[in-house]
Amino acid sequence: MKIALGCDHGGINLKGAIKKHLISKNIEVEDFGTNSSESVNYPEYAIKVSKAVISKECDLGILCCGTGIGMSIAANKHKGIRAAVVGDCFSAKMTREHNNTNVLCLGERVTGEGLALTIVDIWINSKFQGGRHSERLALVEEIENK
């Protein structure tokens, strides 16, 4: 498995912790930046991670900013991306099992590092259930295609 990581200045510390955590679990990581605490425009990093997931260069993506909200909005503008802001373990599991999300968005200013790493583990290890959820995602894809 290969994970695309990206952040803006508001998520740099959390991205670093996630990167270290994933590498410790022998998960390959592609880091798309930023690598500085200087102010940057979050959509630039959402674009890079989204393109890596869409092209299948990476299996999944994780984006960090102050709240995760801006990254989620920007990532979801890309056809084929299903990004969700997650701040709890139950949502981490459900967003994969029911919504087949391929990008996880986290907020460094609202989610502690320990919880964020647990969310990452749950999200990565949860699997899409298909069935009735596939039908619902097909409806979402219809909206995307209009």
C-alpha positions in Angstrom: 0.0 0.0 0.0 1.1 3.5 -0.8 -0.3 6.6 0.8 -0.1 10.1 -0.6 0.4 12.7 2.1 -0.2 16.5 1.9 -0.7 19.4 4.2 -0.6 23.2 4.5 1.1 25.1 7.2 -1.7 24.4 9.6 -1.2 20.7 9.4 2.5 20.3 9.1 3.2 18.8 12.5 0.3 16.3 12.2 1.5 15.3 8.7 4.9 14.6 10.1 3.6 12.4 12.8 1.4 10.5 10.4 4.3 10.0 8.0 6.5 8.7 10.8 3.7 6.4 12.0 3.0 5.0 8.5 6.7 4.3 7.8 7.0 2.5 11.2 4.2 0.2 9.9 6.1 -0.4 6.6 3.5 1.5 4.6 5.0 3.4 1.7 4.5 7.2 1.7 4.6 9.8 -1.0 5.0 13.2 0.7 3.6 16.0 -1.5 4.4 18.8 1.1 4.3 21.4 2.4 7.5 21.0 4.4 7.5 24.4 6.0 5.4 26.3 8.5 5.3 29.3 6.1 1.8 30.1 5.0 0.8 28.3 1.8 -2.4 27.8 -0.2 -4.0 24.5 0.9 -5.7 23.7 -2.5 -2.3 23.2 -4.1 -1.6 20.3 -1.8 -5.1 18.9 -2.1 -4.7 18.9 -5.9 -1.4 17.0 -5.7 -2.7 14.3 -3.4 -6.0 14.0 -5.3 -4.2 13.5 -8.6 -1.9 10.9 -7.1 -5.0 8.9 -5.9 -6.9 9.3 -9.1 -4.0 8.2 -11.3 -3.5 5.2 -8.9 0.1 6.4 -8.2 -1.0 6.0 -4.6 -3.7 3.8 -3.2 -5.1 6.4 -0.7 -4.5 10.0 0.4 -4.3 11.8 3.7 -4.5 15.6 3.9 -3.9 17.8 7.0 -4.7 21.4 7.6 -6.0 23.3 10.6 -9.4 21.7 10.6 -9.4 19.4 7.6 -12.3 21.2 6.2 -10.6 23.3 3.5 -8.6 20.2 2.3 -11.8 18.2 2.1 -13.6 20.8 0.0 -10.7 21.2 -2.4 -10.1 17.4 -2.7 -13.8 16.7 -3.4 -13.7 19.0 -6.4 -11.8 16.2 -8.2 -13.8 13.6 -10.1 -13.3 10.2 -8.4 -12.2 11.6 -5.0 -14.3 10.8 -2.0 -12.7 12.8 0.8 -14.0 13.1 4.4 -13.0 15.1 7.4 -12.8 12.7 10.3 -12.4 13.4 14.0 -13.5 10.2 15.6 -12.9 6.5 15.3 -16.5 5.4 14.4 -16.6 7.9 11.5 -13.1 6.7 10.3 -14.5 3.1 10.0 -17.9 4.1 8.5 -16.5 6.5 5.9 -14.5 3.6 4.4 -17.1 0.8 4.9 -20.1 2.8 3.7 -18.6 5.7 1.6 -15.5 4.0 0.2 -13.5 7.2 0.9 -10.1 7.4 -0.7 -8.9 10.6 1.0 -8.9 11.2 4.7 -8.8 14.8 5.9 -7.6 15.7 9.4 -7.3 18.9 11.4 -4.2 19.5 13.5 -5.9 22.2 15.5 -8.9 20.1 16.4 -7.7 16.5 16.6 -4.9 15.4 19.0 -2.0 13.5 17.5 -2.8 10.2 19.4 -6.4 10.2 18.2 -5.4 11.2 14.7 -3.0 8.2 14.4 -5.7 5.9 15.7 -8.1 7.3 13.1 -5.5 6.7 10.4 -5.1 3.1 11.4 -8.8 2.4 11.6 -9.4 4.2 8.2 -6.6 2.3 6.4 -7.7 -1.1 7.8 -11.4 -0.7 7.2 -12.8 -2.1 3.9 -15.7 -1.0 1.7 -18.7 -3.2 2.2 -20.2 -2.8 -1.2 -23.8 -4.0 -1.6 -26.4 -1.2 -1.0 -23.5 1.2 -0.5 -22.3 0.6 -4.1 -25.8 1.6 -5.3 -25.5 4.9 -3.3 -22.1 5.6 -4.6 -23.3 5.1 -8.1 -25.8 7.9 -7.5 -23.0 10.1 -6.3 -21.0 9.3 -9.5 -24.1 10.3 -11.5 -24.0 13.7 -9.9 -20.2 13.9 -10.6 -20.8 13.2 -14.2 -23.4 15.9 -14.8 
